[in-house]
Amino acid sequence: MRYLSDGLRRCLEEERKMALLVGPRQVGKTTLARSLLPAAGACFNWDVETDRRLLVRSPGEFWREKTGGGGRVRIVLDEIHKYPRWKRLLKGLFDAHAAELEILVTGSGRLDVYQRGGDSLLGRYFLHHLHPFTVGELLAGGKQALLPPARFVKALDDALETPGSEEALERIERFTGFPEPLFKGREEFLVRWRRTRRDLVLREDLRDLTRIREMGLLESLALLLPDKIGSPLSLNGLREDLGVAFNTVRGWVEALSRLYYLFELRPFAGKLSRTLRREAKIYFFDPSEIPSEGARFENLVALHLLKLVDAWNDAGQGDFALHYVRDKEKREADFLIVERRRPFLLVECKLTDRETSPSLDYFAERLKPAKAVLVVRQGRLLKRGGHLVIPASRFLALM
């Protein structure tokens, strides 16, 4: 059981839509999808040759061979976005068999934005984002119900230390939130797993989903990026380091984002003057290879906040987005959650509560979010100036 299980069932059974389940490679999408299959259901994986042949040979009726039909049948289509005509396939299935099929589609290639021809699926599906395990989900033991926005903000004021939260945070810091290394709990397994996952994304997935051929240079880019976490990303600097065109570097970063290897946060401007408006910051879904302790901690908080924003959006609880704020005087707040462009939650990260953040108060005064929070890796829950100081173990246990 993962935190999306109930939402996926509701999408398939009550809302009668296709459920598209997306997320990073090896985050547990297939395992979750298979756990939702009844006895009469079936899973079709594009990477399995027999399933691939069946899908291509009989795109409208392939599912009957494994399920036998009869009644309402649930099927899982895994990594189907690698099929060049995947949108046309899904549209045809849904339009012809919506009354008898429940279709759950999984993939790590950005099913929400990846374009490769075919008809639009608009109105036929709901999107669900599966993230690595967070502190809150690990503590919940498969029964997590994320707080809605208003209750989440209210819970920050009196967030209690949840038993086991510090241990859960330390485990995720050490082994990431990806299920395999997290539950194996061995350093040597993490090293081998990380190398294998990186090779799969940079070689196999990029080869299947893009026309990128300069794999050696792209691997060099991947080695440079861990040192760029936490600061606005200079594509010009990367262009000079790699000796390629600006648009080439930008295309590579966008491709890695589409494959959930990393994600980008854009600066928020709103009505603020003299703010950055172009340079994005990047974060990894697997932060374990980031050398700086401070940047690694910031990345971990970013992952938790992104999961929260995606979960609220997927559940229809608002139209949220995650940004950062920085002006030309180099004042910065690490994260800002907005709801329909209105500031909602302002967050800054520090390793200890002895470190102050004048920028947090500065932006809190001008943006007027519902709450401004300084998240500290080590420290106490206290009120300071115009913001709340909260230990990471308490803050992340809410997500």
C-alpha positions, 0 to 999 in steps of 0.5 A: 500500500502506498499513499496513492492507492485509494485515489487510484481506486477511486479514479478507476471505480467511481470516476471512471477515468483512466489513471495515469501513474507517473514518477521516477524509475524504480520508485515503485509504480509497477509494484503499486499498480500490480497491488491494485489488480484483482484476480481477473486483471492483467498487466501488459509491459511494453518492455516484455517482448510477448506483451509488446507483440500482442499490443501491436498485433491486436491493439483493440482486443489484446486485453481479452487474451489474458483476462478472458473478458466478462464483467468490468476488467482492470488492466495495467499498461506498464511503460506504454509511452515507449510505443510511438502511437501510445496516445492513439492506443489509449484513446481507442481503448477508452472510447471503445471499451470504457464500460468494460475496462479499467485502465491503469497506465504507468510510466517514467517518461512524463506521460503528462507532457511527453508528445509524440503524435496521436490524438489528445487524451484530454478528458479521459484520464486523471494524472497521479504522481508517485514520489519516493518515500517521505518521512511521513509515509514511512511513519504511516506504514502504508496508511498515509492520508496527506493533510489538505492544505488548510489543515497542513498549515494549521498543523505546523503551529503545534507539530509534535515530535512523532515517535520514530520521525528522527530515525525515519529521517536519518534512514531516508537521508542515508538510503534515499526514499526509493523502496529498494535501497531504503528497505535493504538498508545497506550502503554497498547495495545503494552504491550499486543501485544508484549506478544501475539506475543512472545508467538505465535513465541516461542510456536506455530511457533517453535512447528510447524517448529522445534523439539524443546521441551524445551520451558521453557528454550527457553523462558528463553533464550528470556528473556536473549537476550534483554541485549545482544543487541549491543555486540558480542553474547557469546553462551558460556555465554548463555550455562552456564546461561541456563545449556545446551549444546553449540550446543543446544543454537546455534540451538535455536538462529538459530531457532529464526532467521529463524522465524524472531524473531531476526536477526544476523549480522556477523563480516566483516573481508575482508583484515583487520588483527586482526578482530573478525571472529566468534561472531555474534551480534543479533538484534530484529525485535521488539526492544521495550523491550530492556532496554538500550536506546543506545542499543535500538537506535542501534537496530532501526538503524539496522532494517532500514539498514537491510530493505535497504539491503534486498530491494536492493537485492530483486530489483536486484540492487546488492548483498549487505550484512550487517555486523559489524566490530570489532578487537581484540583491541576492536575498533568497527563500528556498521554496514558495508554494503558491495556489493560483499564483497566490503565496501560500507557504514560504520555506527556508532550510538551514542545518541548525536553528542558530542560523538566522534568515533575514531573507525569509522575514523580508519575503514573508512581509512582502508576499504575505503567505499563510505561513513562513517556516524555517526548517532546521535539521537540528534545533527546536520548535520556536517562533522567531520574528515573522516566521516559525522555526521547526525541526525537519523531523517534525516538518517532514513527518507531515508529508 
